[in-house]
Amino acid sequence: MKAKINRLVVSLVFGLCFVMMAVGMFNLNSQAVFAKPLSTDIGGVITQSTTWVITNSPYILTSDVTVNDDVTLTIEPGVVVKGQTNSELKTLGHLHAVGTASQPITFTSDINTGGDQ
């Protein structure tokens, strides 16, 4: 009877070790995945100099956007700026937006009709 209990305990220990090892192997191969935002919503007043980067593109103007006096909005090559109905980009300060032939800056509407991007 004691031998059967010892055999059962040993089997349970080995079984538990096997399960822990298997779970550990799966966890070693896992990597964190961070989702890129699908778009960046913009609205209101820009009160300090800022840069719109391609990794956060497209930028969606959800309402009027005003760049304050003495503030610079820089838009990197390749950025897409989409305006929703009746939205405006007003520049009281400075706008620095220089695209390239391979990465133009695109200003378009946020309506998926009529060939808009």
C-alpha positions in Angstrom: 0.0 0.0 0.0 2.8 2.4 0.9 4.6 1.6 -2.4 1.4 2.5 -4.3 1.1 5.8 -2.6 4.8 6.6 -3.2 4.4 5.7 -6.9 1.3 7.9 -7.1 3.1 10.8 -5.5 6.1 10.4 -7.8 3.8 10.2 -10.8 1.9 13.4 -9.8 5.2 15.3 -9.2 6.5 14.2 -12.6 3.2 15.1 -14.3 3.1 18.5 -12.6 6.7 19.2 -13.7 5.9 18.2 -17.3 2.8 20.5 -17.3 4.9 23.4 -15.9 7.7 22.8 -18.4 5.2 22.7 -21.3 3.5 26.0 -20.2 6.9 27.6 -19.7 8.0 26.7 -23.2 4.9 28.4 -24.7 5.5 31.5 -22.6 9.1 31.8 -23.8 8.0 32.1 -27.4 5.4 34.7 -26.8 6.0 38.3 -27.5 4.1 41.4 -26.7 2.3 42.9 -29.6 1.4 46.6 -29.6 -1.3 47.7 -32.0 -0.7 50.8 -34.0 -3.5 53.3 -33.8 -5.7 53.2 -36.9 -5.8 57.0 -36.9 -5.3 60.1 -34.7 -8.3 62.3 -34.0 -7.4 66.0 -33.9 -9.6 69.0 -32.9 -9.3 72.3 -31.0 -6.4 74.6 -30.5 -2.7 73.6 -30.8 -1.0 75.7 -28.1 2.6 74.4 -28.3 4.8 73.4 -31.2 4.1 69.9 -32.3 4.9 67.4 -35.1 2.5 65.1 -36.9 4.4 61.9 -37.7 3.7 59.2 -40.3 3.4 56.5 -37.6 0.3 58.2 -36.2 -1.2 58.9 -39.7 -3.8 59.5 -40.8 -4.7 62.5 -38.7 -8.5 63.1 -38.7 -9.7 66.7 -38.2 -12.8 66.0 -36.2 -13.5 69.8 -35.8 -11.7 73.0 -36.5 -8.0 72.9 -35.6 -6.2 76.2 -34.9 -2.4 76.6 -34.7 -1.9 79.4 -32.2 0.3 82.5 -32.9 4.0 81.7 -32.3 3.4 78.0 -32.5 4.7 75.7 -35.3 2.9 72.7 -36.6 5.3 70.4 -38.5 3.9 67.7 -40.7 6.3 65.0 -41.8 6.5 63.6 -45.3 4.0 60.8 -45.9 1.4 62.0 -43.5 -2.2 62.0 -44.5 -4.5 64.6 -43.1 -8.3 64.0 -43.5 -10.9 66.6 -42.7 -14.4 65.7 -41.6 -17.4 67.7 -42.8 -17.0 71.5 -42.0 -13.6 71.1 -40.3 -10.8 73.5 -41.0 -7.0 73.8 -40.3 -6.4 77.4 -39.4 -2.8 78.6 -39.0 -2.2 81.7 -37.0 1.3 80.6 -36.2 3.5 78.5 -38.6 3.0 75.5 -40.7 6.0 73.5 -41.9 4.9 70.7 -44.2 7.3 69.6 -46.9 6.7 66.2 -48.6 8.8 64.4 -51.0 8.2 62.8 -54.4 8.0 59.4 -52.8 6.2 60.5 -49.6 3.9 63.4 -50.4 1.8 65.0 -47.6 -1.9 64.5 -48.5 -4.8 66.7 -47.4 -8.1 65.1 -48.3 -11.6 64.6 -46.9 -12.6 61.8 -44.5 -15.3 60.6 -46.9 -14.7 57.3 -48.7 -16.4 58.4 -51.9 -15.3 60.2 -55.0 -11.8 58.8 -54.9 -10.7 60.1 -51.6 -8.0 58.1 -49.8 
